[in-house]
């Protein structure tokens, strides 16, 4: 179970959302929508950096975890720019090249986060053959994504070939399996081997399964789409951010306690040596 303080905060937030929605006839839901999403991104990024530092993993792992959140923020800022232009009386629809760039950036960010999750699993456990296979699949699909972007920009026709498209889709399905298996595996290993509260790993695993399902739905729909903007998404992002924050906080606190104990032991040893020499 989450700590009592987390449950109290969740109860207070639910009460605030219900009160504000009833007093403003539901118009405040738009504000809560962005508050939950922004808070979830911040909690996830900070929690990831704290967890990576506590585990002494490479810093690029934390940066890779932060990429999807930063991309989401950039996408929101761009969307606000379009809304501002439209509010001035001009309508500027999103260009196809912009959608393609956002779609490609989202895929690259997801692949980088998956590579970070694999590296975190390798740090927690030990190198395995399936980890190298996962890196290979992610690298291969990253190349396919870059080739697809170049084909869309330069008008290469081979990317529209049915055999190439089928191969690219099969590789994307394999990369999707690797992405979410790495994410869920990292969460499960952290909770089991580092003594983290199980609820955090369960929350991240459930969110990973939900994202895996929606990603597979997009794979088999021949449309260019950005990250889905459904109503439950900000709340899901917030809950996931809280879980990542909790993992990072516990790992950081334990690392600091261990370092303090080592410093105390070093001081005691140094004083004992001084007394013996005196």
C-alpha positions in Angstrom: 0.0 0.0 0.0 1.2 3.6 -0.6 2.2 5.6 2.5 -0.6 7.3 4.4 0.6 10.7 3.4 0.2 9.8 -0.3 -3.3 8.5 0.4 -4.2 11.7 2.3 -2.9 13.8 -0.6 -4.9 11.7 -3.1 -8.1 12.1 -1.1 -7.5 15.9 -0.8 -6.9 16.2 -4.6 -10.0 14.2 -5.4 -12.1 16.5 -3.1 -10.6 19.6 -4.6 -11.3 18.4 -8.1 -14.9 17.5 -7.2 -15.5 20.8 -5.5 -14.0 22.9 -8.2 -15.9 21.1 -10.9 -19.2 21.6 -9.1 -18.5 25.3 -8.4 -17.4 26.1 -12.0 -19.8 23.9 -13.9 -17.0 21.6 -15.0 -14.8 24.4 -16.6 -12.0 23.8 -14.1 -11.5 20.3 -15.4 -9.4 21.8 -18.2 -7.1 23.4 -15.6 -6.8 20.1 -13.7 -6.1 18.3 -16.9 -2.9 20.2 -17.5 -2.0 20.4 -13.8 -2.0 16.6 -13.5 -0.1 16.1 -16.7 2.5 18.7 -15.9 3.0 17.4 -12.3 3.2 13.8 -13.6 6.0 14.8 -16.0 8.0 16.7 -13.4 7.6 13.9 -10.8 8.7 11.3 -13.4 11.7 13.2 -14.6 13.0 14.1 -11.1 12.3 10.6 -9.7 14.1 9.0 -12.6 17.2 11.1 -12.0 17.2 10.4 -8.3 16.8 6.6 -8.9 19.6 6.5 -11.5 21.9 8.5 -9.2 21.2 6.2 -6.3 21.8 3.1 -8.4 25.1 4.6 -9.8 23.8 3.9 -13.3 25.0 6.1 -16.2 23.4 9.5 -16.3 22.2 9.0 -19.9 19.7 6.5 -18.5 17.9 9.2 -16.6 18.1 11.6 -19.6 16.5 8.8 -21.8 13.7 8.4 -19.3 13.1 12.2 -19.4 12.9 12.4 -23.2 9.2 11.4 -23.6 8.2 13.9 -20.9 10.2 16.7 -22.6 8.8 15.8 -25.9 5.3 15.9 -24.5 6.0 19.4 -23.1 7.4 20.6 -26.5 4.3 19.2 -28.2 2.0 21.1 -25.8 3.9 24.4 -26.3 3.6 23.9 -30.1 -0.1 23.3 -29.8 -0.5 26.4 -27.7 1.2 28.3 -30.4 -1.3 27.1 -33.0 -4.2 28.0 -30.6 -2.8 31.5 -30.1 -2.6 32.0 -33.8 -6.2 30.7 -34.2 -7.3 33.0 -31.4 -6.1 36.0 -33.3 -8.4 35.1 -36.2 -6.0 33.1 -38.3 -6.4 29.4 -38.8 -3.1 27.6 -39.4 -3.6 23.8 -39.6 -0.8 21.5 -38.6 1.4 20.7 -41.6 1.9 17.0 -42.5 5.7 17.4 -42.1 5.1 18.7 -38.6 3.0 15.6 -37.7 5.6 13.3 -39.2 8.4 15.0 -37.2 6.4 14.7 -34.0 5.5 11.1 -34.7 9.2 10.3 -35.5 10.5 12.1 -32.4 8.0 10.3 -30.2 9.2 6.9 -31.5 12.9 7.9 -31.0 12.2 9.1 -27.5 10.3 5.8 -26.7 13.2 3.8 -28.1 15.7 5.8 -26.0 13.6 5.3 -22.9 13.5 1.5 -23.6 17.3 1.4 -24.0 17.6 3.2 -20.7 15.3 0.6 -19.1 17.4 -2.2 -20.5 20.6 -0.6 -19.1 18.9 -0.2 -15.7 17.9 -3.9 -15.7 21.5 -4.7 -16.6 22.7 -2.5 -13.7 20.3 -4.2 -11.2 20.9 -7.8 -12.3 23.6 -8.8 -14.7 24.3 -8.9 -18.4 22.2 -11.5 -20.3 21.9 -12.5 -23.9 18.3 -11.3 -24.1 19.4 -7.8 -23.1 21.8 -7.7 -26.1 19.0 -9.0 -28.3 16.8 -6.2 -27.0 19.5 -3.6 -27.8 19.8 -5.0 -31.3 16.0 -4.8 -31.9 15.8 -1.3 -30.7 18.8 -0.2 -32.8 17.4 -1.9 -35.9 14.0 -0.2 -35.5 15.6 3.2 -34.8 17.4 2.9 -38.2 14.0 2.0 -39.8 12.4 5.1 -38.2 15.2 7.4 -39.5 15.0 5.8 -43.0 11.2 6.3 -42.9 11.6 10.0 -42.0 14.2 10.5 -44.8 11.8 8.7 -47.2 8.9 11.0 -46.3 11.0 14.2 -46.6 12.9 13.2 -49.8 10.1 11.3 -51.5 11.8 7.9 -51.7 9.4 5.4 -53.1 11.0 2.2 -51.9 9.6 2.8 -48.4 6.1 2.5 -49.8 6.8 -1.0 -51.1 4.5 -3.6 -49.6 7.3 -5.9 -48.6 9.3 -3.2 -46.9 6.2 -1.8 -45.1 5.4 -5.3 -43.8 9.0 -5.8 -42.6 9.0 -2.4 -40.9 5.7 -3.1 -39.2 6.9 -6.5 -37.9 10.1 -4.9 -36.6 8.0 -2.2 -34.9 5.9 -4.9 -33.2 9.1 -6.6 -31.9 10.5 -3.2 -30.7 7.2 -2.5 -28.9 7.4 -5.8 -27.1 11.0 -5.0 -26.1 10.1 -1.5 -25.0 7.4 -2.4 -22.6 9.0 -5.6 -21.4 12.1 -3.5 -20.4 9.9 -0.9 -18.7 7.9 -3.5 -16.7 11.0 -5.6 -16.0 12.9 -2.7 -14.6 10.0 -1.8 -12.3 9.6 -5.4 -11.1 13.3 -5.8 -10.5 13.6 -2.6 -8.5 10.7 -3.5 -6.2 11.9 -7.0 -5.6 15.7 -6.7 -5.4 15.8 -3.2 -3.8 13.0 -3.7 -1.3 10.7 -1.0 -2.8 7.1 -1.0 -1.9 5.3 -3.4 -4.4 2.5 -0.9 -5.2 5.0 1.3 -7.1 6.1 -1.6 -9.4 2.4 -2.7 -9.9 1.4 0.8 -10.9 4.2 1.2 -13.4 3.5 -2.3 -14.8 -0.2 -1.7 -15.2 0.5 1.6 -17.0 3.1 -0.1 -19.2 0.5 -2.8 -20.2 -2.0 -0.1 -21.0 0.5 1.8 -23.1 1.5 -1.4 -24.8 -2.1 -2.1 -25.8 -2.7 1.3 -27.2 0.7 1.3 -29.1 -0.2 -2.0 -30.7 -3.6 -0.5 -31.8 -1.7 2.3 -33.5 0.7 -0.1 -35.1 -2.1 -1.8 -37.0 -3.8 1.5 -38.0 -2.1 3.0 -41.1 -2.4 6.6 -39.8 0.2 9.1 -38.6 -0.7 10.1 -35.0 0.9 11.7 -32.1 0.6 10.7 -28.5 -3.2 10.1 -27.7 -4.8 12.9 -25.8 -7.6 11.2 -24.1 -9.1 12.4 -20.8 -7.7 9.7 -18.5 -4.1 10.2 -19.8 -3.1 13.1 -17.5 -4.3 11.2 -14.4 -2.4 8.1 -15.6 0.7 10.2 -16.1 0.3 11.7 -12.6 -0.1 8.3 -10.9 2.9 6.9 -12.8 4.9 10.0 -11.9 4.1 9.5 -8.2 5.2 5.9 -8.4 8.5 6.8 -10.1 9.0 9.6 -7.5 8.5 7.2 -4.7 11.0 4.7 -6.1 13.6 7.5 -6.6 13.0 8.9 -3.1 13.4 5.5 -1.4 16.5 4.7 -3.3 18.0 8.1 -2.8 17.3 8.0 1.0 18.9 4.6 1.3 21.9 5.6 -0.7 22.4 8.7 1.5 22.0 6.6 4.7 24.6 4.1 3.4 27.0 6.9 2.6 26.5 8.4 6.0 27.1 5.1 7.7 30.3 4.7 5.7 31.5 8.2 6.6 30.8 7.4 10.3 32.8 4.2 10.1 35.7 6.0 8.4 35.7 8.6 11.1 35.6 6.0 13.9 38.5 4.1 12.3 40.5 7.3 11.9 40.0 8.2 15.6 40.9 4.7 16.7 44.1 4.9 14.7 44.9 8.3 16.2 44.4 7.0 19.8 46.6 3.9 19.1 49.4 6.0 17.6 49.2 8.5 20.5 
